[in-house]
Amino acid sequence: MTKVVDRKPLTFYERTYLPTLLEGLKVTARHFMRSVKGGNAALQLGDGYYPEVPWQVAEGYRGAPYLVRDQDGNTKCVSCQLCEFVCPPKAIRITPPGADGVPADRPNAEKMPREFEINMLRCIFCGLCQEVCPEEAIFLQKHYSLTGLTREEMIYDKERLLQLGGVHAGIQKWKHKLEEAREQDTFPVKTD
Amino acid sequence: MLDQLISDPTVRFVAFGTLKILVVFGVLMTFVAYAVLVERKLSALIQDRVGPNRTAPPLVLKIPVLGKLLQGWGIFQPMADGVKFFLKEDFTPDYVRKVYFWIAPAITVIPALLTIAVIPFGSRLGGEPMVIADLNVGILYTFGIVSLGVYGIVLAGWSSNSKYPFLGGIRSSAQMISYELAMGMSVVSVVLVTGDLNLGKIVEFQAAHGWLVFYQPLAFVIFLVSAFAETNRLPFDLPESESELVGGYHTEYSSMKFALFFMGEYANMIASAAMMVTLFFGGWSLPFVGAPAGTWLGGLLHIGIFLAKMIVLVLVFIWVRWMLPRFRYDQLMDLGWRRFIPLALANIVVTALVLAALKS
């Protein structure tokens, strides 16, 4: 069903274009005065302009995705390749360790990636990798100004991602699994 | 020998004429460059941005407080822009009509510069009238020259041989021709009041009887709006329309040829501001310093008054650009043909009747 929007005919005063002019003048004058008094965002958030004073990003900002370590300094990623699969621009490339590769650097985790690369030129900062990760091993962080002199330089490898990512003090799924398993071993079997 | 040369009227005319041309041209170009800066700075402030605040020649920052301030105001930006325009690649696409493509920017700038010639920018300075060419048909000359300006834009649009410039060129020809009518007619009523076509005489009339904007407010409004249309400024910048025509008639231009269009636009703006000051705001006169100056100081003061008024009007031009959205093409034509031309005609008739009634 079509809905007819009732448009009021303009009054003569409105058709002279004067109210629009006055309104425009009011809006622009207000913004002008605010800017003259130093009301622009750069001055209010920091005390200078962008290249010298970095821009303050808000909480929850979606910047570049980096890998994180857990509290014990272990790689959280288990090379499941879900992020690689979900990544819309195909920016992530994971090389799994293979059958006889290096074991994970923490007990009870099956494996960790041999190589983990994110091409920051392709990445669109969508956050699907973070969303899909079952291990909470990859997070979009606050970096927004990524620069490099070559294309190769913009492909971040595992070491670089881990170093930039820092430590994430979140859940430690595998640690708890291990504790559970150990408890299983030492579980005192009750014998009446 | 030298005294004889100076007292010779021909030598005097040539010498002072050349001097005035050079000075006016220099001042005009400076105004154009800084009008661009003011435009950028003002737009930035209106849009909650910062505007150019980086450019500074090497040693300027060494000056204590002042250097930083000048940098912040972007005082050196026009120079950087100028250098940039000269150093950019002057690219001529393969598919353009070369001759017209090359001529068009010049045809746009020249009329804007020529209109300045008849504008009395001051009363007298050391016995010399402060106008380059004291024509008795000043207004007619201005309108004749201004209408040439459209050729530059139309030629640019056509010779570029691509669709957006072409559309821009077509629009500008229709727009400028229609608004020229309204503009010319609004001036007719001014001429009726003053009874003279010489711009200097018009200013002297206003110095004696008060500003014409009070006698002819309607003519002023029509002239102002038409001036916006004639100079392709928002809200009537349809030939340019960055959002629909990617720059309109100057899409295919680069480097200094583009800069000429740019300078032409601003020079036009300044010229029409100067024209409005002359026609409606009493030129170099203020209500309390009316008579042509006898002293050097008075002469300089008059030039200062003229420039101050002109700057205010240029600021109005710039401010309006950031205040109003662009008109639709049919609205523009409607406003020109169905509102302003009848209004201007009515204004002429009423003015003539009132003048006749006052005389009898």
HADDOCK unambig.tbl for C-alpha pairs under 7 A between the chains (distance, minus, plus):
assign (segid A and resid 24 and name CA) (segid B and resid 323 and name CA) 5.26 0.50 0.50
assign (segid A and resid 24 and name CA) (segid B and resid 324 and name CA) 6.61 0.50 0.50
assign (segid A and resid 25 and name CA) (segid B and resid 323 and name CA) 6.39 0.50 0.50
assign (segid A and resid 28 and name CA) (segid B and resid 46 and name CA) 5.56 0.50 0.50
assign (segid A and resid 28 and name CA) (segid B and resid 323 and name CA) 6.28 0.50 0.50
assign (segid A and resid 31 and name CA) (segid B and resid 46 and name CA) 5.18 0.50 0.50
assign (segid A and resid 31 and name CA) (segid B and resid 47 and name CA) 6.76 0.50 0.50
assign (segid A and resid 31 and name CA) (segid B and resid 48 and name CA) 6.47 0.50 0.50
assign (segid A and resid 32 and name CA) (segid B and resid 45 and name CA) 5.15 0.50 0.50
assign (segid A and resid 32 and name CA) (segid B and resid 46 and name CA) 4.46 0.50 0.50
assign (segid A and resid 35 and name CA) (segid B and resid 45 and name CA) 5.33 0.50 0.50
assign (segid A and resid 35 and name CA) (segid B and resid 48 and name CA) 5.74 0.50 0.50
assign (segid A and resid 36 and name CA) (segid B and resid 45 and name CA) 6.88 0.50 0.50
assign (segid A and resid 40 and name CA) (segid B and resid 48 and name CA) 5.67 0.50 0.50
assign (segid A and resid 40 and name CA) (segid B and resid 49 and name CA) 6.56 0.50 0.50
